[in-house]
């Protein structure tokens, strides 16, 4: 197994690997862009070292916007769009790979062609995902 720690989906350790492992990694990168920081930063206090742990904490506190890079004026003034992107990151970061979207679903959602219906995987081991409601419309295989 090869890859950068912090970007590898949990199934790399125990399951069959699918393209959904790349979706997880994409979610990590999206989170990095929104936060304006790398995924794992040893220079920070332990509670803030790993951006996914911070994401989970802020989701529990219902304070996800605290994660958004305030140094970027566009991000600061477009909070609704930033919440949409945070929701996409959460969708991609689900621990059960079967519940992650395909990249085409992400693109369609961002282009407003797909609406969320239902919830994120409530059996996920990621507490941040349990607190965010995202609805998903299944797409036909031809769209995937």
Order of alpha helices (4+ residues) and beta strands (2+ residues): alpha-alpha-alpha-alpha-alpha-alpha-alpha
